[in-house]
Amino acid sequence: MREICKIIKDYWASGKYIFIFNIIERLTFFAFYISIARYVEQGIYGFIVSVFSLTNIIATIFDFGIPFYVQRESATTENTKLVLSYSLFIKVISVIVFLPLPFIYFITNLNYWSIILLISLINFFLPVNQVLISYLNGKYLFNENYQSILLARIPYLLFLIFATLLKIDFHFSLITILLSLLIQNKLLIQKSGFSYVYFIKYKIDFNSIKNIIKRSLPFGLGVVFTMIYDRIDVLLIQKFLSNEAVAIYSAAYSLYRNSSILSGIILIKAYTDSSKYFIIKRKMDQKFLLDNFKILFLLSIVLVLCFNLFSEMLIRIFFTSKFIESAKILGAISFALPFLFLNNLTGVTLNSMHKEKITMFSTFFGMIVNISLNIYLIPKVGIIGAVVSTILTEMSILIFQLIYLLTLNKRYTFNE
């Protein structure tokens, strides 16, 4: 226990900016959800969550895994400005295909076109910013990312307080999120030394763009599969049950999913450190894996206990008593946390060792498990079916990745 506390203390000393950054990032949308939950109808709330879920999936498909690739290249290569430029170009031009897709999916709900448009724009700019954030993380410029998000989000969070108290139309809250993302983008551009003028000033080399997509695609497919199994339950609950059921489920799910922020302080910096270790040693850092395994497991168990002992209190505090049905869902779904935390660690370890294809295959396997179970269970047992699907999915991915890492470890040991 003393060793674990020392490791956590060391991570905090070097990774406090990562931790605070992640808190503010998660708070952006979590605060929005708990704000509107207080005064909008459950049906509208459920529709907003559904649009966010769909556009998150679409945005991830057009992400191509570029942020992960950029961070690794930024950490291990001296000159990555060209990679950054081409990566941002890919993200910007994807808007042509990205924006129409949510309107096509929700074609029967076009009376809510303003909701669809604003959320689509938000989920377009988020990945653009993430490319810049990943570049700075790879350079250990965690403080620069922290400063950017702090300055961009303060006006938004202040507005949200007034919006909640005065019950201001939620459209204005969505607009404020979008404005904060644009401000953050401007700040990140400055801190990375990049300029969008490069798109005009220099000739675009489409062969280089093709190579970036080819190299980042295994990251991208892995993230796509993860995003699909992470969000598809909301879309299936809407299809098989109702928008109100989506609202009940998503209140619990948001608390469950946002708790993974505690692993962020460890995994973001650990990814950069582990990538450097592999470049130098050409093997897995076993101590890194074991130490972080212990820490993440301990954190997850503490959260499981908290969510089961205080679920009703947490739901009342964050979402009011009209979401009290979410308390049982929160307690049940929290049992997925140990598997979630640990498969995030094994995934980061594999990516740092250039084994992103294994991560991709494992998340593809998890996606198949999740979709199959959700389609089978939700119509039969309702929301609890989505909970069971989530737990079994995270467990299956962890088992898949652990088996490969143990096999890989034996191979390295034998070679030595």
C-alpha positions as CSV (number, residue, x, y, z in Angstrom):
1,M,0.0,0.0,0.0
2,R,2.9,2.4,0.8
3,E,4.4,1.7,-2.6
4,I,1.1,2.4,-4.3
5,C,0.7,5.7,-2.5
6,K,4.2,6.7,-3.5
7,I,3.5,5.9,-7.1
8,I,0.3,7.9,-7.0
9,K,2.2,10.8,-5.4
10,D,4.8,10.7,-8.2
11,Y,2.1,10.7,-10.8
12,W,0.4,13.7,-9.2
13,A,3.7,15.6,-9.1
14,S,4.2,15.2,-12.8
15,G,0.6,14.7,-14.0
16,K,-1.5,17.2,-12.0
17,Y,-2.1,19.3,-15.1
18,I,-3.4,16.2,-17.0
19,F,-5.7,15.4,-14.1
20,I,-7.1,18.9,-13.8
21,F,-7.4,19.1,-17.6
22,N,-9.4,15.9,-17.6
23,I,-11.7,17.1,-14.8
24,I,-12.5,20.3,-16.7
25,E,-13.0,18.4,-20.0
26,R,-15.4,15.9,-18.4
27,L,-17.1,18.7,-16.5
28,T,-18.0,20.5,-19.7
29,F,-20.6,17.9,-20.8
30,F,-21.4,16.5,-17.4
31,A,-22.3,20.0,-16.1
32,F,-24.4,20.6,-19.2
33,Y,-26.3,17.3,-18.7
34,I,-27.0,17.9,-15.0
35,S,-28.0,21.5,-15.8
36,I,-30.7,20.7,-18.4
37,A,-31.9,17.7,-16.4
38,R,-33.3,20.1,-13.9
39,Y,-35.7,21.8,-16.2
40,V,-36.2,20.0,-19.6
41,E,-38.6,17.2,-20.2
42,Q,-37.2,13.7,-20.0
43,G,-38.2,13.1,-23.6
44,I,-36.2,16.1,-24.9
45,Y,-33.3,15.2,-22.5
46,G,-33.2,11.6,-23.9
47,F,-33.2,13.0,-27.5
48,I,-30.3,15.3,-26.8
49,V,-28.4,12.3,-25.3
50,S,-29.2,10.3,-28.4
51,V,-27.9,13.0,-30.8
52,F,-24.7,13.3,-28.8
53,S,-24.3,9.5,-28.9
54,L,-24.7,9.3,-32.6
55,T,-22.5,12.2,-33.5
56,N,-19.8,10.9,-31.1
57,I,-19.8,7.7,-33.1
58,I,-19.7,9.5,-36.5
59,A,-16.9,11.9,-35.2
60,T,-14.9,8.9,-34.1
61,I,-15.2,7.2,-37.5
62,F,-13.8,10.3,-39.1
63,D,-11.1,10.5,-36.4
64,F,-9.0,7.8,-38.1
65,G,-7.1,7.4,-34.8
66,I,-5.1,10.5,-35.7
67,P,-4.8,11.9,-32.1
68,F,-3.2,8.6,-30.8
69,Y,-0.9,8.5,-33.7
70,V,0.1,12.2,-33.4
71,Q,0.8,11.8,-29.7
72,R,3.1,8.8,-30.2
73,E,4.9,10.5,-33.1
74,S,5.2,13.7,-31.1
75,A,6.8,11.8,-28.2
76,T,9.2,9.8,-30.3
77,T,10.1,12.0,-33.3
78,E,11.8,15.3,-33.4
79,N,10.0,17.0,-36.3
80,T,6.3,16.3,-36.2
81,K,4.9,19.7,-37.4
82,L,4.3,18.3,-40.9
83,V,2.4,15.3,-39.4
84,L,0.3,17.8,-37.3
85,S,-0.4,20.0,-40.3
86,Y,-1.6,17.1,-42.5
87,S,-3.6,15.6,-39.6
88,L,-5.5,18.8,-39.0
89,F,-6.1,19.2,-42.8
90,I,-7.7,15.7,-42.8
91,K,-9.9,16.7,-39.8
92,V,-11.1,20.0,-41.3
93,I,-12.1,18.7,-44.7
94,S,-14.1,15.8,-43.2
95,V,-16.8,18.3,-42.2
96,I,-18.2,18.0,-45.8
97,V,-19.3,14.4,-45.2
98,F,-19.7,14.6,-41.4
99,L,-22.4,17.3,-41.0
100,P,-25.2,15.7,-43.2
101,L,-25.1,12.3,-41.6
102,P,-26.9,13.1,-38.3
103,F,-29.7,14.8,-40.2
104,I,-30.1,11.7,-42.4
105,Y,-30.3,9.4,-39.3
106,F,-32.8,11.7,-37.5
107,I,-34.8,12.5,-40.6
108,T,-38.0,11.8,-38.7
109,N,-37.0,14.4,-36.0
110,L,-36.1,17.3,-38.2
111,N,-38.4,19.6,-36.1
112,Y,-35.4,19.5,-33.7
113,W,-33.0,20.6,-36.5
114,S,-31.3,23.2,-34.3
115,I,-30.4,20.6,-31.7
116,I,-29.0,18.3,-34.3
117,L,-26.9,21.1,-36.0
118,L,-25.5,22.5,-32.7
119,I,-24.5,19.1,-31.3
120,S,-23.0,18.0,-34.7
121,L,-20.8,21.2,-34.8
122,I,-19.7,20.5,-31.2
123,N,-18.7,17.0,-32.0
124,F,-16.9,18.1,-35.1
125,F,-14.7,20.7,-33.3
126,L,-13.9,18.4,-30.3
127,P,-11.7,15.9,-32.4
128,V,-10.0,18.9,-34.2
129,N,-9.0,20.2,-30.8
130,Q,-8.0,16.7,-29.7
131,V,-5.3,16.5,-32.4
132,L,-3.7,19.6,-31.0
133,I,-4.0,18.4,-27.4
134,S,-2.4,15.1,-28.3
135,Y,0.5,16.8,-30.1
136,L,1.2,18.9,-27.0
137,N,0.8,15.9,-24.7
138,G,3.5,14.1,-26.7
139,K,5.8,17.0,-26.1
140,Y,5.1,16.9,-22.3
141,L,3.4,20.3,-22.7
142,F,0.6,19.4,-20.2
143,N,0.5,22.8,-18.6
144,E,-0.2,24.4,-22.0
145,N,-3.2,22.2,-22.6
146,Y,-4.3,22.9,-19.0
147,Q,-4.1,26.7,-19.5
148,S,-6.0,26.5,-22.8
149,I,-8.9,24.6,-21.5
150,L,-9.1,26.6,-18.3
151,L,-9.4,29.9,-20.2
152,A,-11.9,28.5,-22.7
153,R,-14.2,26.8,-20.2
154,I,-14.4,29.4,-17.4
155,P,-16.9,31.6,-19.3
156,Y,-19.0,28.6,-20.3
157,L,-19.2,27.2,-16.7
158,L,-20.1,30.6,-15.3
159,F,-22.9,30.9,-17.9
160,L,-24.1,27.4,-17.1
161,I,-24.7,28.4,-13.4
162,F,-27.0,31.2,-14.5
163,A,-28.6,29.0,-17.2
164,T,-29.5,26.5,-14.5
165,L,-30.8,29.0,-12.0
166,L,-32.8,31.0,-14.5
167,K,-33.8,28.0,-16.7
168,I,-32.4,29.6,-19.8
169,D,-33.2,27.8,-23.1
170,F,-30.8,24.9,-23.4
171,H,-29.9,26.0,-27.0
172,F,-27.9,28.8,-25.5
173,S,-26.0,26.3,-23.4
174,L,-25.1,24.4,-26.5
175,I,-24.0,27.5,-28.3
176,T,-21.8,28.4,-25.3
177,I,-20.1,24.9,-25.5
178,L,-19.4,25.5,-29.2
179,L,-17.9,29.0,-28.5
180,S,-15.7,27.6,-25.7
181,L,-14.4,25.0,-28.2
182,L,-13.5,27.7,-30.7
183,I,-11.7,29.7,-28.1
184,Q,-9.8,26.6,-27.0
185,N,-8.9,25.9,-30.6
186,K,-7.4,29.3,-31.0
187,L,-5.3,29.0,-27.8
188,L,-4.1,25.5,-28.8
189,I,-3.1,26.7,-32.2
190,Q,-1.0,29.4,-30.6
191,K,0.7,27.1,-28.1
192,S,1.5,24.5,-30.8
193,G,3.1,27.0,-33.1
194,F,0.7,26.0,-35.9
195,S,-1.4,28.2,-38.3
196,Y,-4.3,27.3,-40.6
197,V,-2.6,29.6,-43.2
198,Y,-0.3,26.6,-43.8
199,F,-3.2,25.0,-45.7
200,I,-3.0,27.8,-48.2
201,K,0.7,28.6,-48.1
202,Y,2.0,25.1,-48.7
203,K,1.1,22.5,-51.3
204,I,-0.8,19.6,-49.8
205,D,1.0,16.3,-50.4
206,F,-1.8,13.8,-50.7
207,N,0.6,10.9,-50.5
208,S,1.7,12.0,-47.1
209,I,-2.0,12.3,-46.1
210,K,-2.6,8.8,-47.3
211,N,0.4,7.5,-45.3
212,I,-0.8,9.2,-42.1
213,I,-4.3,7.6,-42.5
214,K,-2.7,4.2,-43.2
215,R,-0.6,4.4,-40.1
216,S,-3.2,5.8,-37.8
217,L,-6.1,3.7,-39.1
218,P,-5.5,0.7,-36.7
219,F,-5.8,3.3,-33.8
220,G,-8.9,4.7,-35.5
221,L,-10.7,1.4,-35.9
222,G,-10.0,0.5,-32.3
223,V,-11.4,3.8,-31.1
224,V,-14.4,3.5,-33.5
225,F,-15.2,0.0,-32.1
226,T,-14.9,1.3,-28.6
227,M,-17.1,4.3,-29.3
228,I,-19.7,2.1,-31.0
229,Y,-20.0,-0.3,-28.0
230,D,-19.9,2.7,-25.6
231,R,-22.7,4.6,-27.3
232,I,-24.8,2.0,-29.2
233,D,-26.7,1.1,-26.0
234,V,-28.3,4.5,-25.9
235,L,-29.5,4.3,-29.5
236,L,-30.8,0.8,-29.0
237,I,-32.6,1.8,-25.8
238,Q,-34.2,4.7,-27.8
239,K,-35.2,2.3,-30.6
240,F,-36.6,-0.5,-28.4
241,L,-37.8,1.5,-25.4
242,S,-38.2,5.3,-25.3
243,N,-36.4,8.7,-25.0
244,E,-37.5,8.6,-21.3
245,A,-35.7,5.3,-20.8
246,V,-32.6,6.8,-22.4
247,A,-32.8,9.6,-19.9
248,I,-32.9,7.2,-16.9
249,Y,-30.1,5.1,-18.3
250,S,-27.8,8.0,-19.3
251,A,-28.0,9.7,-15.9
252,A,-26.5,6.6,-14.3
253,Y,-24.1,5.9,-17.2
254,S,-22.7,9.5,-17.2
255,L,-21.7,9.1,-13.5
256,Y,-20.2,5.7,-14.2
257,R,-18.3,6.8,-17.3
258,N,-17.1,10.1,-16.0
259,S,-15.5,8.4,-13.0
260,S,-12.9,7.0,-15.4
261,I,-11.4,10.5,-15.2
262,L,-9.4,9.2,-12.2
263,S,-7.4,6.9,-14.5
264,G,-6.6,9.8,-16.8
265,I,-3.8,11.2,-14.6
266,I,-2.1,7.8,-14.9
267,L,-2.8,6.7,-18.5
268,I,-2.2,9.9,-20.5
269,K,1.3,10.4,-19.2
270,A,1.9,6.7,-19.0
271,Y,1.2,6.4,-22.7
272,T,4.0,8.9,-23.5
273,D,6.4,7.2,-21.0
274,S,5.7,3.7,-22.2
275,S,6.1,4.7,-25.9
276,K,9.6,6.1,-25.1
277,Y,10.5,3.0,-23.1
278,F,9.6,0.7,-26.0
279,I,11.5,2.8,-28.5
280,I,14.7,2.5,-26.4
281,K,14.3,-1.1,-25.0
282,R,12.1,-2.7,-27.7
283,K,10.1,-4.6,-25.1
284,M,7.2,-4.2,-22.7
285,D,7.8,-2.3,-19.4
286,Q,6.6,-5.0,-17.0
287,K,7.0,-2.9,-13.9
288,F,5.0,-0.1,-15.6
289,L,2.1,-2.6,-16.3
290,L,2.1,-4.2,-12.8
291,D,2.3,-1.0,-10.8
292,N,-0.4,0.7,-12.8
293,F,-2.6,-2.5,-12.7
294,K,-2.5,-2.3,-8.9
295,I,-3.4,1.4,-8.7
296,L,-6.2,1.2,-11.2
297,F,-7.7,-1.9,-9.6
298,L,-7.7,-0.2,-6.2
299,L,-9.3,3.0,-7.6
300,S,-12.0,1.0,-9.3
301,I,-13.0,-1.0,-6.2
302,V,-13.3,2.2,-4.2
303,L,-15.6,3.7,-6.9
304,V,-17.7,0.5,-7.0
305,L,-18.3,0.7,-3.2
306,C,-19.1,4.4,-3.4
307,F,-21.6,4.0,-6.2
308,N,-23.4,1.2,-4.5
309,L,-23.5,2.8,-1.0
310,F,-24.4,6.3,-2.1
311,S,-26.1,5.8,-5.5
312,E,-29.4,7.4,-4.4
313,M,-27.7,10.4,-2.8
314,L,-25.5,10.9,-5.9
315,I,-28.5,10.8,-8.3
316,R,-30.4,13.3,-6.2
317,I,-27.5,15.7,-6.0
318,F,-26.6,15.6,-9.7
319,F,-29.9,14.9,-11.5
320,T,-32.7,15.6,-8.9
321,S,-35.2,13.1,-7.5
322,K,-37.1,12.8,-10.8
323,F,-34.1,10.5,-12.0
324,I,-34.2,8.4,-8.8
325,E,-34.8,5.3,-10.9
326,S,-31.2,5.7,-12.2
327,A,-29.8,4.9,-8.7
328,K,-30.2,1.1,-9.1
329,I,-28.7,1.3,-12.6
330,L,-25.7,3.2,-11.3
331,G,-25.0,0.6,-8.6
332,A,-25.3,-2.2,-11.1
333,I,-23.2,-0.7,-13.9
334,S,-20.4,0.3,-11.5
335,F,-19.3,-3.4,-11.5
336,A,-17.9,-2.8,-15.0
337,L,-15.4,-0.2,-13.7
338,P,-12.6,-2.7,-12.7
339,F,-12.7,-4.2,-16.2
340,L,-12.9,-0.7,-17.8
341,F,-10.0,0.7,-15.9
342,L,-7.8,-2.3,-16.5
343,N,-8.6,-2.8,-20.2
344,N,-7.8,0.9,-20.7
345,L,-4.4,0.1,-19.2
346,T,-3.7,-2.9,-21.3
347,G,-4.9,-1.0,-24.4
348,V,-2.5,1.8,-23.7
349,T,0.4,-0.7,-23.2
350,L,-0.3,-2.4,-26.5
351,N,-0.5,0.9,-28.4
352,S,2.8,2.1,-26.9
353,M,4.4,-1.1,-28.2
354,H,3.0,-0.5,-31.7
355,K,0.5,-3.4,-31.3
356,E,-2.5,-1.2,-32.1
357,K,-3.9,-3.9,-34.4
358,I,-4.3,-6.1,-31.3
359,T,-6.2,-3.3,-29.6
360,M,-8.3,-2.9,-32.7
361,F,-9.2,-6.6,-32.8
362,S,-10.0,-6.7,-29.1
363,T,-12.3,-3.7,-29.3
364,F,-13.9,-5.2,-32.5
365,F,-14.6,-8.4,-30.5
366,G,-16.0,-6.3,-27.7
367,M,-18.2,-4.4,-30.1
368,I,-19.7,-7.6,-31.5
369,V,-20.3,-8.9,-28.0
370,N,-21.9,-5.6,-26.9
371,I,-24.2,-5.2,-29.9
372,S,-25.3,-8.8,-29.8
373,L,-26.1,-8.8,-26.1
374,N,-27.9,-5.4,-26.3
375,I,-30.1,-6.5,-29.2
376,Y,-31.0,-9.7,-27.3
377,L,-31.3,-8.4,-23.8
378,I,-32.8,-4.9,-24.1
379,P,-36.2,-6.0,-25.6
380,K,-36.4,-8.8,-23.0
381,V,-35.3,-7.2,-19.7
382,G,-35.1,-3.4,-20.5
383,I,-32.4,-1.1,-19.3
384,I,-30.8,-3.8,-17.1
385,G,-30.0,-5.6,-20.4
386,A,-27.7,-2.7,-21.4
387,V,-26.0,-2.8,-18.0
388,V,-25.3,-6.6,-18.3
389,S,-24.0,-6.0,-21.8
390,T,-21.6,-3.2,-20.6
391,I,-20.1,-5.4,-17.9
392,L,-19.6,-8.4,-20.1
393,T,-18.2,-6.3,-22.9
394,E,-15.5,-4.6,-20.7
395,M,-14.6,-8.0,-19.2
396,S,-14.2,-9.7,-22.6
397,I,-11.9,-7.0,-23.9
398,L,-9.7,-7.2,-20.8
399,I,-9.4,-11.0,-21.1
400,F,-8.6,-10.7,-24.8
401,Q,-5.8,-8.1,-24.2
402,L,-4.4,-9.8,-21.1
403,I,-4.0,-13.1,-22.9
404,Y,-2.0,-11.4,-25.7
405,L,0.2,-9.4,-23.3
406,L,1.0,-12.5,-21.3
407,T,1.9,-14.3,-24.5
408,L,4.0,-11.4,-25.6
409,N,5.8,-11.3,-22.2
410,K,6.7,-14.9,-22.4
411,R,8.2,-14.3,-25.9
412,Y,10.3,-11.4,-24.7
413,T,11.5,-13.4,-21.7
414,F,12.4,-16.3,-23.9
415,N,14.4,-14.1,-26.3
416,E,16.3,-12.6,-23.4
